[in-house]
Amino acid sequence: MTTLLDPSSRSLVFAVFSVFVVICLMLCVVTGADEDDRALGRSDHRRLRSWQQGIAMGGDTTTVATVTVLVGMVATFGFDGLGVMLGSLIGVMLLLVLIIEPLRRHASLTAADLLDARGSGGRTVRVSWGVATLFVCFPLLVVQLVVVGNVAAALIGRPGVRTGCIVVIGCVMTALAVSGGIRGTGVVMIVKSAITLPVLVVAAVFVLHRFGGDPGRLLDAAAHGSRMGEGFLRPGGYTGEGWVGAVNRVGQTFGMSMATLAMPAVLMRAISTKSPRGARTVGRWMLGELTLLYGALAVVGVGAAALVGEALREAGPAAQVFTPLMLGRALDDGGLLVAALACVLFLTALAAVVDVTLAAGIALGRDVLGSFGRPAGGSPAGRADGAASRWSAASTGAVAAAVAVVAADWNLVVVSTLWLTVCGAALAPVLLYALYWPGFTARGALWCLWGATVLSVAALALSPYTSGTPESIFPDHDFRLWDVTIPGLLTVPAGFLLGWLGSVTGPRRAAHGAAGVKRRAAWEDAV
């Protein structure tokens, strides 16, 4: 991987990246300077326009793992990689139809505010929601930092500097999150999308041009290059065959949909939309951006199978994160496309980690730490919460960088699956119940949040991701109990079941249900 860039292209990449970081830091300082400290950017007169918010929310769902791992999965396994993209788009549509408008109407900064207003909240529920949010954000931060650290070290040509790259990039991203707030990081997201989307579309056009604009020729070449033949366009390459493969495939689409619906960074921006009409505008821009992006990523992944499939097989699973760069090298010997794609990876990682760090900081500072020291049922608003959120964001970024250094050689697929599973099984059911079921209670929220989180961790701990195979985190041990690696088909229904069971068995169910009906009627009258 040391020959991905020649010295001139390498200098171009780091020059562009350095300029981008400086510009983003200035934008964060300027746009975040006059923000309301308690809300890290929730000042009404300074919020982004609806179309800007939509682009920023689309960027929130696009991480460096999305660009590298999804392209690598399509290039290596074909159909199963495309299934992940389909699940993400379904989740975006569910978010737009079911979540974004009622959520922004009833929450002030985090989704825990919705639970309080709904009558199924309280201090314990707020803390539990914050902890579950950290279980989602922290693994996502670690994955982003490890991927971008590996890419940076490969581009420099010195694998030994990976640790330094992770630490430096983690510090830069944390500084942007703390200084920018919601508005400042939104500007970073918009700039990132304005660069990332055109580059990926151009790469997709180059791929189609290489095969004469004929998708059939491209797919035939991909099937041959991947050595999968007709299996390239059939499920099972990654998820497996038989009942295990079926469980993995359904769990992949189902779990990805639920996880996309409840991503903390996306919810943070959904809450800050201006109005119901603005929420609908946000949704249209977000869906349009992601549809174009995933289409480009699908073409790039299939093109990688066709042009560099042999090199990917020889390099092994670890090479998947370099798939876009290897494709760029095959399409453009001059290195300009490789340099552009490398910049895309850096910018995507920077923007994603900035927003996720901010969301984690708000969850830790406002929902967890901010819940202590205030009267029960008291409002979490105040400058102390804003300061706590900023310090929490800084601490979260620093700890994530340290953990990323330790986890740099782990199988990152299990870390990615962890945050997706917890998000889809714990956060999504609570969010949907709170919005649409008047009988949902605080007990149901606690059962869902803690039960689904524990079940998700256990399901992955006892799977081949953790032990029993050469690619496991602990390859020399074998304590797996099943071969399912994507447990969404088990964990998501279990989360809904726990939320329902906790609510219907609670001693105060009737009172909560009546209160929920009254609050719901008040909500509708207020709109």
Secondary structure, 3 states (H helix, E strand, C coil): CCCCCCHHHHHHHHHHHHHHHHHHHHHHHHHHCCCCHHHCCCCHHHCCCHHHHHHHHHHHCCCHHHHHHHHHHHHHHCHHHHHHHHHHHHHHHHHHHHHHHHHHHHCCCCHHHHHHHHCCCCHHHHHHHHHHHHHHHHHHHHHHHHHHHHHHHHHHCCHHHHHHHHHHHHHHHHHHHHHHHHHHHHHHHHHHHHHHHHHHHHHHHHHHHHCCCCHHHHHHHHHHHCCCHHHHHCCCCCCCCHHHHHHHHHHHHHHHHHHHHCCHHHHHHHHCCCCHHHHHHHHHHHHHHHHHHHHHHHHHHHHHHHHHHHHHHHHCHHHHHHHHHHHHHHHCCCCHHHHHHHHHHHHHHHHHHHHHHHHHHHHHHHHHHHHCCCCCCCCCCCHHHHHHHHHHHHHHHHHHHHHHHHCCCCCHHHHHHHHHHHHHHHHHHHHHHHHHCCCCCHHHHHHHHHHHHHHHHHHHHCCCCCECCCCCCECCCCCCCCCCCCCHHHHHHHHHHHHHHHHHCCCCHHHHHHHHHHHHHHHHHHC
